[in-house]
Amino acid sequence: MAQAWSDEILFAYDMWQDAIVAVHIINDVIRELEVAPVQDTVVTTPNPAALDFSGWSEP
C-alpha cells in the first residue's frame, strides 16, 4: 500500500514539474514575441475564388 502511495506522489510531483517547465517555456515565447520587432508584415485577404465549397455537402 505504501508503495502505491509513493508511486502516485512521485508521478504527481513529476507532472507538477513538467507543468512548471511548460509555463516557463510559454512565458519565454511570449517575452520573445513582445520584444521582437515586426518587420515586413503583409496582411492579405483570402481570394474568394479559392474558397470553393461546391463539393461539400451538409451532414
C-alpha positions, 0 to 999 in steps of 0.5 A: 500500500505504501508503495502505491502511495509513493508511486502516485506522489512521485508521478504527481510531483513529476507532472507538477514539474513538467507543468512548471517547465511548460509555463516557463517555456510559454512565458519565454515565447511570449517575452520573445514575441513582445520584444521582437520587432515586426518587420515586413508584415503583409496582411492579405485577404483570402481570394474568394475564388479559392474558397470553393465549397461546391463539393461539400455537402451538409451532414 
